[in-house]
């Protein structure tokens, strides 16, 4: 979950903020190298909480 979301969001946000040129891939990979670990850690922390919440409201 963290991998896919961080990939798509970084692609789009980098494009919106800086546009598309020859340096886009470098900027994207730099931003993604920071965002991916944060996204994975966040999904591991928030995922179980979200699951418990959904289980509670759907019973």
C-alpha positions as CSV (number, residue, x, y, z in Angstrom):
1,X,0.0,0.0,0.0
2,X,2.7,2.4,0.9
3,X,4.7,1.6,-2.2
4,X,1.9,2.2,-4.7
5,X,0.6,5.3,-3.1
6,X,4.0,6.9,-2.6
7,X,4.9,6.1,-6.2
8,X,1.8,7.6,-7.8
9,X,1.7,10.6,-5.5
10,X,5.4,11.5,-6.0
11,X,5.0,11.2,-9.7
12,X,2.1,13.6,-9.8
13,X,3.2,16.0,-7.1
14,X,6.7,16.3,-8.7
15,X,5.2,17.0,-12.1
16,X,2.8,19.6,-10.7
17,X,5.5,21.4,-8.7
18,X,8.3,21.3,-11.2
19,X,7.0,20.4,-14.6
20,X,8.4,17.9,-17.1
21,X,11.9,18.3,-18.4
22,X,15.1,16.3,-18.7
23,X,15.7,16.6,-14.9
24,X,12.3,15.2,-14.0
25,X,13.4,11.6,-13.4
26,X,16.2,12.7,-11.1
27,X,13.8,15.0,-9.1
28,X,11.2,12.2,-8.9
29,X,13.7,9.6,-7.6
30,X,15.1,12.0,-5.1
31,X,11.6,12.8,-3.7
32,X,10.5,9.2,-3.8
33,X,13.6,8.0,-1.9
34,X,12.5,10.2,0.9
35,X,8.7,9.6,0.6
36,X,8.8,5.8,0.3
37,X,10.2,5.0,3.7
38,X,7.8,7.5,5.3
39,X,4.8,6.0,3.4
40,X,5.7,2.5,4.4
41,X,6.2,3.3,8.0
42,X,2.9,5.3,8.1
43,X,1.0,2.5,6.5
44,X,2.4,0.0,9.0
45,X,1.4,2.3,11.9
46,X,-2.0,3.5,10.6
47,X,-3.1,0.2,8.9
48,X,-4.0,-1.7,12.0
49,X,-5.7,1.3,13.6
50,X,-7.8,1.8,10.4
51,X,-8.6,-1.9,10.3
52,X,-9.9,-1.9,13.9
53,X,-12.0,1.2,13.2
54,X,-13.5,-0.3,10.1
55,X,-14.2,-3.6,11.9
56,X,-15.9,-1.7,14.8
57,X,-18.2,0.4,12.5
58,X,-19.1,-2.5,10.2
59,X,-20.3,-5.0,12.9
